[in-house]
Amino acid sequence: MGQSNAAVRQWMGNPKRFADLFNATVFNGEQVIQPEELEPVDGEEDILLTDKNGKKQEVHRYRDIVMKWKKDAVLILLACENQAKVHYAMSVRNMLYDSLSYVGQIQRMWNKNVDKRKNLNEYVTETELEMEPKEQPEGLEDEKMTTAEFLSKFRKGDKLIPVLTLVFYYDVEQWDGSKDLYGMLKWSEDEKKNTVLKEYVPNYRINLIDAGNLEHLERFKSDLQEVLGMIQCRGDKESLLKYINDRKEYFQNVDEETYYVIREFLHSERMLKGNIEKSQGKETVDMCKALEDLYNEGIEIGMERGMTRGMELGVVKGVVETLYDFGIEKDTAIQRVMQKFEISREQAEKEVESYWSQDDI
């Protein structure tokens, strides 16, 4: 799971895809964020929190992907959390992560203010920093700090960088967890009371991107569009193969990094065993061939199982039932039965008809 998450994190951390993800989902496809405006930030950070008694506690925070976005002198912190499975406490988890991001900013800003004041006068001591403004040493008039600012460890004019987090979820099953804090809370059975409580209990929602159920894929301008479209077809092997073949220009020459991510998105460690071939000095994979091999292998395995299952019902019948369960088209099923049992088309049609006629009812 660790390696899989690392593969997704590295692939999604590409500035072009990262910008595309936010542009398509936050800005409805408008190209607001440019890849060159993004700067990667280490998502791993230790924050030291101090209680009112002066006791310090270390909090370790790890975020999947974090980027600084500088646009028109405005800085915004963009984060993406990758989820291979539903996290039923995601609202609280994200709320904590975002809060810790703000706490970290406050601490760094305060340390910077303290260092600045110290540099103005090399004789300033920690004790002098705690003095009332009127007692501060000469030369610090421009850096005077009120008692309230000192106790807050945050100056009145200080401003934090906004933090915007997306949750990129790519499991096969649709997200069935809560999308906000309210959905996790146990409320009163009295709706009137709840209405009052909700005026005072703040909510926190997650910005969920359910990759398998996204609409408006045309808003994506990078190869996220092809890959997200592929994810939406993964429940139907035949549709998946058709989708890949219809976009051969992209999927016939997929780089190794994308290959492993696609394997993760399709949720299989065994599947997609296509050989990685070197082309123009770059390792690439023909996903069309890899998926077709997988598809045919699955059918053959299913047919063998069908033969075993159908021994009592009749071998041909068992195989036909398997082909039907795989969602194979009628004509394709007839061809496969003819080849497998070396029978005439008329005989194959007779065996297949009883199953496929159900679709016409």
The 8 nearest C-alpha neighbors of each residue, nearest first, counted from 0:
[[1, 3, 2, 4, 5, 83, 263, 6],
 [0, 2, 4, 3, 5, 6, 7, 8],
 [1, 3, 5, 4, 0, 6, 7, 8],
 [4, 2, 0, 6, 5, 1, 263, 7],
 [3, 5, 7, 1, 6, 2, 8, 0],
 [4, 6, 2, 8, 3, 7, 9, 1],
 [5, 7, 3, 9, 4, 8, 260, 10],
 [8, 6, 10, 4, 5, 9, 260, 11],
 [9, 7, 5, 11, 6, 10, 12, 4],
 [8, 10, 12, 6, 7, 11, 5, 13],
 [11, 9, 7, 12, 8, 13, 6, 256],
 [10, 12, 8, 13, 9, 7, 17, 16],
 [13, 11, 9, 10, 8, 17, 14, 64],
 [12, 14, 11, 16, 15, 10, 17, 9],
 [15, 13, 17, 34, 16, 18, 12, 37],
 [14, 16, 34, 18, 17, 13, 19, 221],
 [17, 15, 19, 13, 18, 14, 11, 20],
 [16, 18, 14, 20, 19, 15, 12, 13],
 [19, 17, 15, 21, 16, 20, 32, 34],
 [18, 20, 16, 22, 17, 21, 23, 219],
 [19, 21, 17, 23, 18, 22, 16, 24],
 [22, 20, 25, 24, 18, 19, 23, 17],
 [21, 23, 26, 19, 28, 20, 25, 24],
 [24, 22, 28, 27, 218, 219, 20, 21],
 [23, 25, 21, 27, 22, 26, 20, 28],
 [26, 24, 21, 22, 27, 23, 28, 20],
 [25, 27, 22, 29, 28, 23, 24, 21],
 [28, 26, 23, 24, 29, 25, 22, 218],
 [27, 29, 23, 218, 22, 26, 30, 219],
 [30, 28, 26, 31, 27, 22, 23, 218],
 [31, 29, 22, 32, 28, 33, 26, 19],
 [30, 32, 29, 22, 33, 26, 28, 18],
 [33, 31, 18, 30, 22, 34, 36, 21],
 [32, 34, 36, 35, 18, 31, 30, 37],
 [35, 33, 14, 15, 36, 37, 18, 32],
 [34, 36, 37, 33, 14, 38, 15, 32],
 [37, 35, 34, 33, 68, 69, 38, 70],
 [38, 36, 68, 35, 34, 67, 66, 39],
 [37, 39, 67, 66, 40, 68, 36, 35],
 [40, 38, 66, 65, 67, 37, 41, 64],
 [41, 39, 65, 66, 42, 38, 67, 64],
 [40, 42, 43, 39, 65, 44, 64, 62],
 [43, 41, 62, 61, 65, 40, 64, 63],
 [44, 42, 61, 41, 60, 62, 45, 59],
 [43, 45, 60, 59, 46, 42, 61, 41],
 [46, 44, 59, 58, 60, 57, 47, 43],
 [47, 45, 58, 57, 48, 59, 103, 44],
 [46, 48, 57, 56, 58, 55, 45, 49],
 [49, 47, 56, 55, 57, 46, 50, 58],
 [48, 50, 55, 54, 53, 56, 47, 51],
 [51, 49, 53, 52, 54, 55, 48, 56],
 [52, 50, 53, 49, 54, 55, 48, 150],
 [53, 51, 50, 54, 49, 55, 48, 56],
 [52, 54, 50, 51, 49, 55, 48, 56],
 [55, 53, 49, 50, 52, 56, 51, 48],
 [54, 56, 49, 48, 53, 47, 50, 57],
 [57, 55, 48, 47, 49, 58, 54, 50],
 [56, 58, 47, 46, 48, 59, 45, 55],
 [59, 57, 46, 45, 47, 60, 56, 48],
 [60, 58, 45, 44, 46, 57, 61, 43],
 [61, 59, 44, 43, 45, 58, 62, 96],
 [60, 62, 43, 42, 44, 63, 59, 96],
 [61, 63, 42, 64, 43, 60, 80, 65],
 [62, 64, 80, 79, 42, 8, 81, 61],
 [65, 63, 79, 78, 62, 12, 42, 8],
 [66, 64, 78, 40, 77, 42, 39, 79],
 [67, 65, 39, 77, 40, 38, 37, 76],
 [66, 68, 76, 38, 37, 75, 77, 39],
 [67, 69, 37, 75, 74, 36, 76, 66],
 [68, 70, 74, 73, 36, 72, 67, 75],
 [69, 71, 73, 72, 68, 74, 36, 32],
 [70, 72, 73, 69, 74, 68, 36, 75],
 [73, 71, 70, 69, 74, 68, 75, 36],
 [74, 72, 70, 71, 69, 75, 68, 160],
 [73, 75, 69, 68, 160, 70, 72, 67],
 [76, 74, 68, 161, 160, 67, 162, 77],
 [75, 77, 162, 67, 66, 161, 68, 163],
 [78, 76, 163, 66, 65, 164, 162, 67],
 [77, 79, 65, 164, 64, 163, 165, 66],
 [80, 78, 165, 64, 164, 166, 63, 81],
 [79, 81, 166, 63, 167, 165, 82, 62],
 [82, 80, 167, 166, 168, 79, 63, 83],
 [81, 83, 168, 84, 167, 80, 169, 85],
 [82, 84, 170, 169, 168, 81, 85, 4],
 [85, 83, 82, 170, 86, 168, 169, 174],
 [86, 84, 174, 87, 176, 82, 83, 175],
 [87, 85, 89, 88, 84, 176, 82, 90],
 [86, 88, 176, 89, 85, 177, 90, 175],
 [87, 89, 86, 90, 91, 92, 183, 177],
 [90, 88, 92, 86, 91, 87, 93, 205],
 [89, 91, 93, 179, 92, 180, 88, 205],
 [92, 90, 94, 89, 93, 88, 95, 180],
 [91, 93, 89, 95, 94, 90, 88, 96],
 [94, 92, 96, 95, 90, 91, 89, 97],
 [93, 95, 91, 97, 92, 96, 98, 90],
 [96, 94, 98, 92, 93, 97, 99, 91],
 [97, 95, 93, 99, 98, 94, 100, 92],
 [98, 96, 100, 94, 99, 95, 93, 101],
 [97, 99, 95, 101, 100, 96, 94, 102],
 [98, 100, 102, 96, 101, 97, 103, 95],
 [101, 99, 97, 103, 98, 102, 96, 104],
 [100, 102, 104, 98, 99, 103, 105, 97],
 [103, 101, 99, 105, 104, 100, 98, 106],
 [104, 102, 100, 106, 101, 105, 99, 107],
 [103, 105, 101, 107, 102, 106, 108, 100],
 [106, 104, 102, 108, 103, 107, 109, 101],
 [107, 105, 109, 103, 108, 104, 110, 102],
 [106, 108, 110, 104, 109, 105, 111, 103],
 [109, 107, 111, 105, 106, 110, 104, 112],
 [108, 110, 112, 106, 111, 107, 152, 105],
 [111, 109, 113, 107, 112, 108, 114, 106],
 [110, 112, 108, 114, 109, 113, 115, 107],
 [113, 111, 109, 115, 110, 114, 108, 116],
 [112, 114, 110, 116, 115, 111, 109, 117],
 [115, 113, 117, 111, 116, 112, 110, 118],
 [116, 114, 112, 118, 113, 117, 111, 119],
 [115, 117, 113, 119, 118, 114, 112, 142],
 [118, 116, 114, 115, 119, 120, 123, 121],
 [117, 119, 115, 120, 116, 121, 114, 123],
 [120, 118, 116, 117, 115, 121, 139, 138],
 [119, 121, 122, 118, 117, 123, 116, 138],
 [120, 122, 123, 118, 117, 119, 124, 116],
 [121, 123, 120, 124, 117, 119, 118, 136],
 [124, 122, 121, 120, 117, 127, 125, 128],
 [125, 123, 127, 126, 122, 128, 117, 121],
 [124, 126, 128, 127, 129, 123, 117, 130],
 [127, 125, 124, 129, 128, 130, 123, 135],
 [126, 128, 124, 130, 129, 125, 123, 135],
 [129, 127, 125, 126, 130, 124, 123, 135],
 [128, 130, 127, 126, 131, 125, 149, 146],
 [131, 129, 127, 128, 134, 135, 132, 126],
 [130, 132, 134, 133, 146, 129, 135, 145],
 [133, 131, 135, 134, 143, 144, 145, 130],
 [134, 132, 131, 135, 130, 143, 136, 140],
 [133, 135, 132, 131, 130, 136, 127, 137],
 [136, 134, 132, 133, 130, 137, 127, 131],
 [137, 135, 139, 138, 134, 123, 127, 140],
 [136, 138, 139, 135, 140, 120, 134, 133],
 [137, 139, 140, 136, 119, 120, 141, 135],
 [140, 138, 142, 141, 137, 143, 136, 135],
 [139, 141, 143, 142, 138, 137, 135, 136],
 [142, 140, 139, 143, 138, 144, 116, 119],
 [143, 141, 139, 140, 144, 116, 115, 112],
 [144, 142, 140, 132, 141, 139, 145, 135],
 [143, 145, 132, 148, 142, 146, 149, 154],
 [146, 144, 148, 147, 132, 149, 143, 131],
 [145, 147, 149, 148, 150, 131, 144, 132],
 [146, 148, 150, 145, 149, 151, 144, 154],
 [149, 147, 154, 151, 145, 146, 153, 150],
 [148, 150, 152, 146, 151, 147, 145, 144],
 [149, 151, 147, 152, 148, 146, 153, 145],
 [152, 150, 148, 153, 149, 147, 154, 146],
 [151, 153, 149, 150, 148, 109, 154, 105],
 [154, 152, 151, 148, 109, 105, 155, 157],
 [153, 155, 148, 157, 156, 152, 151, 149],
 [154, 156, 157, 148, 153, 158, 147, 145],
 [155, 157, 154, 158, 153, 148, 159, 144],
 [158, 156, 154, 155, 153, 159, 108, 105],
 [159, 157, 156, 160, 155, 154, 105, 153],
 [160, 158, 161, 104, 157, 101, 105, 108],
 [159, 161, 75, 74, 162, 76, 158, 104],
 [162, 160, 75, 76, 159, 163, 74, 101],
 [161, 163, 76, 77, 75, 160, 164, 97],
 [164, 162, 77, 78, 76, 161, 165, 75],
 [165, 163, 78, 79, 77, 162, 166, 206],
 [164, 166, 79, 206, 207, 167, 80, 78],
 [167, 165, 80, 207, 79, 208, 206, 81],
 [166, 168, 81, 208, 82, 80, 165, 207],
 [169, 167, 82, 209, 210, 208, 83, 81],
 [168, 170, 210, 83, 209, 211, 264, 82],
 [169, 171, 83, 172, 84, 168, 173, 264],
 [172, 170, 173, 169, 211, 234, 266, 233],
 [173, 171, 170, 174, 211, 175, 169, 84],
 [172, 174, 175, 171, 170, 209, 211, 212],
 [175, 173, 176, 85, 172, 209, 168, 170],
 [176, 174, 173, 177, 85, 87, 172, 178],
 [177, 175, 87, 174, 178, 85, 86, 88],
 [176, 178, 182, 179, 183, 87, 175, 90],
 [179, 177, 205, 204, 176, 90, 182, 180],
 [204, 178, 180, 203, 90, 181, 182, 177],
 [179, 181, 203, 183, 182, 202, 90, 204],
 [182, 180, 184, 183, 179, 202, 203, 177],
 [181, 183, 177, 180, 179, 184, 178, 185],
 [184, 182, 180, 181, 177, 185, 179, 88],
 [183, 185, 181, 182, 186, 180, 179, 187],
 [186, 184, 183, 187, 182, 181, 188, 193],
 [185, 187, 184, 188, 193, 189, 190, 181],
 [186, 188, 189, 193, 190, 192, 185, 191],
 [187, 189, 190, 186, 193, 192, 191, 185],
 [188, 190, 187, 191, 192, 193, 186, 194],
 [191, 189, 193, 192, 188, 194, 187, 186],
 [192, 190, 194, 193, 189, 195, 196, 188],
 [193, 191, 195, 190, 194, 189, 196, 187],
 [192, 194, 190, 196, 195, 191, 197, 187],
 [193, 195, 191, 197, 192, 196, 190, 198],
 [194, 196, 192, 193, 198, 197, 191, 199],
 [197, 195, 193, 198, 199, 194, 200, 192],
 [198, 196, 200, 199, 194, 195, 193, 201],
 [197, 199, 196, 195, 200, 194, 201, 193],
 [198, 200, 197, 196, 201, 195, 202, 194],
 [199, 201, 197, 196, 198, 202, 181, 195],
 [202, 200, 199, 203, 197, 198, 180, 181],
 [201, 203, 180, 181, 200, 204, 179, 197],
 [202, 204, 180, 179, 90, 201, 94, 205],
 [205, 179, 203, 178, 90, 180, 206, 202],
 [204, 206, 178, 207, 90, 179, 203, 166],
 [205, 207, 165, 166, 204, 208, 164, 178],
 [206, 208, 166, 205, 209, 165, 167, 178],
 [207, 209, 167, 210, 166, 168, 206, 165],
 [210, 208, 168, 212, 211, 207, 213, 169],
 [211, 209, 169, 212, 213, 208, 168, 227],
 [212, 210, 231, 230, 209, 213, 169, 171],
 [213, 211, 210, 209, 231, 214, 173, 208],
 [214, 212, 210, 211, 209, 215, 216, 208],
 [213, 215, 216, 212, 217, 218, 210, 211],
 [216, 214, 217, 218, 213, 219, 23, 27],
 [215, 217, 218, 214, 219, 224, 213, 228],
 [216, 218, 215, 219, 224, 220, 28, 23],
 [219, 217, 28, 23, 216, 215, 220, 27],
 [218, 220, 224, 217, 23, 216, 221, 19],
 [221, 219, 218, 19, 224, 222, 217, 223],
 [222, 220, 223, 219, 16, 224, 19, 15],
 [223, 221, 224, 225, 226, 220, 16, 219],
 [224, 222, 226, 221, 225, 227, 219, 16],
 [223, 225, 222, 219, 227, 226, 216, 228],
 [226, 224, 228, 222, 223, 227, 229, 246],
 [225, 227, 229, 223, 228, 224, 230, 222],
 [228, 226, 230, 229, 224, 225, 223, 210],
 [229, 227, 225, 231, 226, 230, 224, 232],
 [228, 230, 226, 232, 227, 231, 225, 239],
 [231, 229, 227, 233, 228, 232, 211, 226],
 [230, 232, 211, 228, 229, 233, 227, 212],
 [233, 231, 239, 229, 230, 234, 235, 238],
 [232, 234, 230, 235, 239, 231, 236, 265],
 [233, 235, 232, 236, 231, 171, 239, 238],
 [236, 234, 238, 233, 237, 232, 239, 326],
 [237, 235, 239, 238, 240, 233, 234, 294],
 [236, 238, 240, 239, 235, 241, 327, 326],
 [239, 237, 241, 235, 240, 236, 232, 242],
 [240, 238, 232, 236, 242, 237, 241, 233],
 [239, 241, 237, 243, 242, 238, 236, 244],
 [240, 242, 238, 244, 239, 243, 245, 237],
 [243, 241, 239, 245, 240, 244, 238, 246],
 [242, 244, 240, 246, 245, 241, 287, 239],
 [245, 243, 247, 241, 246, 242, 287, 240],
 [244, 246, 242, 243, 247, 241, 248, 240],
 [247, 245, 244, 243, 248, 249, 250, 242],
 [246, 248, 250, 244, 251, 249, 245, 243],
 [247, 249, 246, 251, 250, 252, 245, 244],
 [248, 250, 247, 251, 246, 252, 253, 225],
 [249, 251, 247, 286, 252, 253, 248, 287],
 [252, 250, 285, 247, 286, 249, 287, 248],
 [251, 253, 250, 285, 283, 284, 249, 254],
 [252, 254, 284, 283, 250, 251, 257, 258],
 [255, 253, 283, 257, 256, 282, 258, 284],
 [254, 256, 258, 257, 283, 282, 259, 253],
 [257, 255, 258, 259, 254, 260, 10, 6],
 [256, 258, 260, 254, 255, 259, 261, 253],
 [259, 257, 255, 261, 256, 260, 254, 253],
 [260, 258, 262, 261, 257, 256, 263, 255],
 [259, 261, 263, 257, 262, 258, 7, 6],
 [262, 260, 264, 258, 263, 259, 257, 265],
 [261, 263, 259, 265, 260, 264, 267, 266],
 [262, 264, 266, 260, 261, 265, 267, 259],
 [265, 263, 261, 266, 262, 260, 169, 230],
 [264, 266, 262, 263, 267, 261, 233, 230],
 [267, 265, 263, 264, 262, 268, 170, 171],
 [266, 268, 269, 270, 265, 262, 263, 264],
 [267, 269, 270, 262, 266, 263, 271, 265],
 [270, 268, 267, 271, 272, 262, 266, 293],
 [269, 271, 267, 272, 268, 293, 262, 290],
 [272, 270, 289, 273, 290, 293, 262, 269],
 [271, 273, 270, 289, 274, 269, 293, 292],
 [274, 272, 289, 271, 275, 284, 288, 285],
 [275, 273, 276, 272, 284, 289, 285, 283],
 [276, 274, 284, 283, 282, 273, 277, 255],
 [277, 275, 283, 282, 274, 284, 278, 285],
 [276, 278, 282, 281, 283, 280, 279, 275],
 [277, 279, 281, 280, 282, 276, 283, 252],
 [278, 280, 281, 277, 282, 283, 276, 252],
 [279, 281, 278, 277, 282, 283, 276, 254],
 [280, 282, 278, 277, 279, 283, 254, 276],
 [283, 281, 277, 276, 255, 254, 278, 275],
 [282, 284, 254, 253, 276, 252, 255, 275],
 [283, 285, 275, 253, 252, 286, 276, 254],
 [284, 286, 251, 287, 252, 288, 250, 289],
 [287, 285, 289, 250, 288, 251, 284, 290],
 [288, 286, 290, 285, 289, 251, 244, 243],
 [287, 289, 291, 286, 290, 285, 292, 273],
 [290, 288, 273, 286, 271, 292, 291, 287],
 [291, 289, 293, 292, 287, 288, 286, 294],
 [290, 292, 294, 288, 293, 289, 295, 287],
 [293, 291, 295, 289, 290, 294, 296, 288],
 [294, 292, 290, 296, 291, 295, 297, 289],
 [293, 295, 291, 297, 296, 292, 290, 298],
 [296, 294, 298, 292, 297, 293, 291, 299],
 [295, 297, 293, 299, 298, 294, 292, 300],
 [298, 296, 300, 294, 295, 299, 301, 293],
 [297, 299, 301, 295, 300, 296, 302, 294],
 [300, 298, 302, 296, 301, 297, 295, 303],
 [301, 299, 303, 297, 302, 298, 296, 304],
 [300, 302, 298, 304, 299, 303, 305, 297],
 [301, 303, 305, 299, 318, 304, 300, 298],
 [302, 304, 306, 300, 305, 301, 299, 307],
 [305, 303, 301, 307, 302, 306, 308, 300],
 [304, 306, 318, 317, 302, 308, 303, 307],
 [305, 307, 314, 309, 303, 304, 317, 308],
 [306, 308, 304, 305, 309, 310, 303, 314],
 [309, 307, 305, 306, 310, 317, 304, 311],
 [308, 310, 317, 314, 312, 306, 313, 311],
 [311, 309, 314, 313, 307, 312, 308, 306],
 [310, 312, 309, 313, 308, 314, 307, 317],
 [313, 311, 309, 310, 316, 314, 317, 308],
 [312, 314, 310, 309, 316, 311, 315, 317],
 [313, 315, 309, 306, 310, 317, 316, 318],
 [316, 314, 318, 317, 313, 319, 306, 309],
 [315, 317, 319, 313, 314, 318, 320, 309],
 [316, 318, 309, 305, 320, 314, 306, 315],
 [317, 319, 305, 321, 302, 315, 320, 316],
 [320, 318, 316, 322, 321, 317, 315, 351],
 [319, 321, 323, 317, 318, 322, 316, 324],
 [322, 320, 324, 318, 323, 319, 305, 301],
 [323, 321, 325, 319, 324, 320, 327, 318],
 [322, 324, 320, 326, 321, 325, 327, 319],
 [323, 325, 321, 326, 322, 320, 327, 319],
 [326, 324, 322, 323, 327, 321, 298, 236],
 [325, 327, 323, 324, 328, 322, 237, 235],
 [326, 328, 325, 322, 323, 332, 329, 331],
 [329, 327, 331, 330, 332, 326, 323, 322],
 [328, 330, 332, 331, 333, 327, 355, 351],
 [331, 329, 333, 332, 328, 334, 327, 348],
 [330, 332, 334, 328, 333, 329, 335, 327],
 [331, 333, 329, 335, 330, 334, 327, 336],
 [332, 334, 330, 336, 331, 347, 335, 348],
 [335, 333, 337, 331, 332, 336, 338, 330],
 [334, 336, 338, 332, 337, 333, 339, 331],
 [335, 337, 339, 333, 338, 334, 347, 340],
 [338, 336, 342, 334, 341, 335, 340, 339],
 [339, 337, 335, 341, 336, 340, 334, 342],
 [340, 338, 336, 337, 341, 335, 342, 334],
 [339, 341, 342, 337, 338, 336, 315, 335],
 [342, 340, 338, 337, 339, 343, 336, 344],
 [341, 343, 337, 340, 346, 344, 347, 338],
 [344, 342, 346, 345, 337, 347, 341, 348],
 [343, 345, 347, 346, 348, 337, 342, 333],
 [346, 344, 348, 343, 347, 349, 342, 350],
 [347, 345, 349, 343, 344, 348, 342, 350],
 [346, 348, 344, 350, 349, 345, 333, 337],
 [349, 347, 351, 345, 350, 346, 352, 333],
 [348, 350, 346, 347, 352, 351, 345, 353],
 [349, 351, 347, 348, 352, 346, 353, 316],
 [350, 352, 348, 349, 353, 354, 347, 319],
 [353, 351, 355, 349, 354, 356, 348, 350],
 [352, 354, 356, 351, 355, 350, 349, 357],
 [355, 353, 352, 356, 357, 351, 323, 320],
 [354, 356, 357, 352, 358, 353, 351, 329],
 [355, 357, 358, 359, 354, 353, 352, 360],
 [358, 356, 355, 359, 360, 354, 353, 352],
 [357, 359, 356, 360, 355, 354, 353, 352],
 [360, 358, 357, 356, 355, 354, 352, 353],
 [359, 357, 358, 356, 355, 354, 353, 352]]
